[in-house]
Amino acid sequence: MTSIGGAEMVDWNLAVAPATRLVRPGPEISREEARAVVAELRRHAKASEEHVRAFTRMIPEGTEPEDTPVLVVDRAGWIRANVAGFRELLRPLLAKMEARRSGGPGGAVLGAVGGKVTGVELGMLLSFLASRILGQYETFAPATRELPGSADGGGRLLLVAPNIVHVERELDVDPHDFRLWVALHEETHRTQFTGVPWLRDHLQGEIQSFLDETDVDPMTFLERLREAAQSLSGAGRPEGERGDDSGRSLVDVVQTPAQREVLGRLTAVMSLLEGHADFVMDGVGPEVVGSVAEIREKFQKRRAQGAGRLDQALRKLLGLDAKLRQYKDGEKFVRSVVEEVGMDGFNRVWTSPNTLPTKAEIAKPAEWVARVHRTAES
């Protein structure tokens, strides 16, 4: 385990323990009903493969991409899977921090308590998220005996059963339709990564570029964090200038300029992936999900409102509101492009990293069409 000053930089076991202890219990459900939910989600995941592939036409007929497992998990299972994913993604950054360890005051503080504190903080974050995630295509985490992945060491589809049951009850929608609707969204993500072989490596490379730009000097980072807190609170600025950062999260304001550039590209890719999944979910929905219109209306209202003031504050602080905008902006991009050039024309987006939309093109789909289609035709 990576360490600095003789202490662990991140105590991964400590990240799991408080998260699984603090996460809220799922909805009350009998053992028999729980088994039925799990079985139905697995059936819907399998059925969604055919629906999504037929609608998107991303995978040519006669070809079969590498299979990735579908895991129906509880909240604790989702936490364990994501801790493994964080550990894998952060490995190069932690190795970099170890290489730069020093006997300075900042290093001494982090060396003594940093690993424990970071583990607890990560656990608290995951406990907050674990009751909100319905499903996830996990791209980077290594396969384990408890959490198997694809043969190449990555890729598995997670469906969080208690959260799905909780939301379907809260929205008062047909549970069977809702479960299939969720499965269609998550299956689209699996199709994106299994049908576009270069996408996983490209996304991982962008994330690593972001991490490579992280300033690992402890005192520099703490100073930037202090400035971020002042920026978010408005402290230290004239009254008339406060609020300039009201749309920015804590993640935003601690970034370096180079990281913001990488994040712009990542935001465009994630907007594409999330918007495409929403577009496919609604495109397939009317044929196989009878109450799709009711589900979409109620779910969109829930997604926009959040659960309460605390939930809204945490979403803003963590940048989750930006993720909600990704669904909306990305779906508009996909819909506009498909309306103009058709599904096959849209699928040129998957040709290479060069045909991915930029952040500006997500907002102005016609510019992507002009760049990719007119350039190819000239």
Residue pairs with C-beta under 8 A, 6 or more apart in sequence:
1 8
1 9
1 10
1 12
2 8
2 9
2 10
2 91
2 94
2 95
2 97
2 98
3 9
3 98
3 111
3 115
4 97
4 98
4 101
4 107
4 110
4 111
4 114
5 101
5 103
5 107
5 108
5 110
5 111
5 112
6 111
7 110
7 111
7 112
7 113
7 114
7 115
8 115
8 116
8 119
9 94
9 97
9 98
9 110
9 114
9 115
9 118
10 87
10 90
10 94
10 115
10 118
10 119
10 122
11 115
11 116
11 118
11 119
12 83
12 87
12 119
13 119
14 115
14 116
14 119
14 120
14 123
15 83
15 86
15 118
15 119
15 120
15 122
15 123
15 126
16 79
16 80
16 83
16 123
17 123
18 119
18 120
18 123
18 124
18 127
19 79
19 83
19 122
19 123
19 124
19 126
19 127
19 130
20 75
20 76
20 79
20 80
20 127
21 127
22 123
22 124
22 127
23 75
23 76
23 79
23 126
23 127
23 130
23 131
24 75
24 131
26 74
26 75
26 131
26 161
26 162
26 163
26 165
26 166
27 162
27 165
27 166
27 169
29 37
29 162
29 165
34 161
37 161
37 164
37 165
37 179
38 72
38 161
40 176
40 179
41 72
41 159
41 161
41 164
41 179
41 183
42 70
42 72
44 179
44 180
44 182
44 183
45 70
45 157
45 159
45 183
45 186
45 187
46 70
47 180
47 183
47 288
48 180
48 183
48 184
48 186
48 187
49 187
49 191
51 184
51 187
51 284
51 287
51 288
52 184
52 187
52 188
52 191
52 280
52 284
53 59
53 191
55 280
55 283
55 284
55 343
56 188
56 191
56 195
56 280
56 343
56 347
57 343
57 344
57 347
58 191
58 192
58 195
58 196
58 347
58 350
59 65
59 191
59 194
59 195
65 194
65 195
66 150
66 151
66 152
66 155
66 194
67 150
67 151
68 149
68 150
68 155
68 156
68 157
68 190
68 193
68 194
69 148
69 149
69 150
69 156
69 157
70 156
70 157
70 159
71 77
71 81
71 147
71 148
71 156
71 157
71 158
71 159
72 159
72 161
73 81
73 158
73 159
73 160
73 161
74 160
74 161
74 162
75 130
75 131
75 160
75 162
75 163
76 130
77 147
77 158
77 160
78 130
78 133
78 136
78 158
78 160
79 123
79 126
79 127
79 130
80 146
80 147
81 138
81 141
81 147
81 156
81 158
82 126
82 129
82 136
82 138
82 141
83 122
83 126
84 141
84 142
84 144
84 147
85 138
85 140
85 141
86 122
88 140
88 141
88 142
89 140
89 204
89 207
89 211
90 211
92 208
92 211
92 212
93 211
93 212
93 214
93 216
96 212
96 214
96 216
97 216
100 216
100 217
101 107
101 111
104 218
104 219
105 219
106 217
106 218
106 219
106 222
107 218
109 218
110 218
125 318
128 314
130 160
131 163
131 166
132 163
133 160
133 163
134 159
134 160
134 163
134 164
134 167
134 182
134 186
135 157
135 158
135 159
135 160
135 164
135 182
135 183
135 185
135 186
136 157
136 158
136 160
136 186
136 189
137 155
137 156
137 157
137 158
137 186
137 189
137 190
137 192
137 193
138 149
138 155
138 156
138 157
138 158
139 154
139 155
139 193
139 200
139 203
139 204
140 154
140 200
140 204
141 147
141 149
141 154
141 156
142 149
142 153
142 154
143 149
143 150
143 153
143 154
143 156
147 156
148 156
149 155
149 156
150 156
154 200
155 190
155 193
155 194
155 200
157 186
157 187
157 189
157 190
158 186
159 182
159 183
159 186
164 178
164 179
164 182
165 175
167 178
167 299
167 302
168 174
168 175
168 178
168 179
169 175
170 302
171 178
171 295
171 298
171 299
171 302
172 298
173 291
173 294
173 295
173 298
174 290
174 291
174 295
177 289
177 290
177 291
177 292
177 295
178 295
180 288
180 289
181 281
181 285
181 289
181 292
181 295
184 280
184 281
184 284
184 285
184 288
184 289
185 277
185 278
185 280
185 281
186 277
188 276
188 277
188 280
188 281
189 273
189 277
192 199
192 273
192 276
192 277
192 350
193 199
193 200
195 350
196 350
198 352
198 353
199 350
202 269
202 353
203 266
203 269
206 262
206 265
206 266
206 269
207 266
209 262
210 259
210 262
210 263
210 266
213 256
213 258
213 259
213 262
214 256
214 259
215 221
215 224
215 256
221 254
224 254
225 254
227 253
228 250
228 253
228 254
229 235
230 236
230 237
231 245
231 248
231 253
232 245
232 248
232 250
232 253
232 317
234 242
234 243
237 244
245 252
245 253
249 316
249 317
249 318
249 319
249 321
249 322
250 317
250 318
250 319
251 318
251 319
252 260
252 319
255 263
264 358
264 359
265 358
265 359
267 322
267 326
267 359
267 362
268 356
268 357
268 358
268 359
268 361
268 362
269 356
270 323
270 326
270 330
271 325
271 326
271 329
271 330
271 333
271 357
271 359
271 362
272 330
272 333
272 334
272 349
272 356
272 357
272 362
273 330
274 323
274 326
274 327
274 330
274 331
275 326
275 327
275 328
275 329
275 330
275 331
275 332
275 333
275 334
276 330
276 331
276 334
278 327
278 330
278 331
279 331
279 334
279 335
279 338
282 292
282 296
285 292
285 295
285 296
286 292
286 293
289 295
303 324
303 327
304 324
306 312
306 315
314 320
315 321
315 324
329 362
329 363
330 362
332 365
333 357
333 361
333 362
333 363
333 365
333 368
334 346
336 365
336 366
337 345
337 346
337 349
337 365
337 368
337 369
338 345
338 346
340 365
340 366
340 369
341 369
341 373
345 369
345 373
348 355
348 372
348 373
348 376
349 355
349 356
349 357
349 368
349 372
355 372
357 365
357 368
358 368
360 367
361 367
361 368
361 371
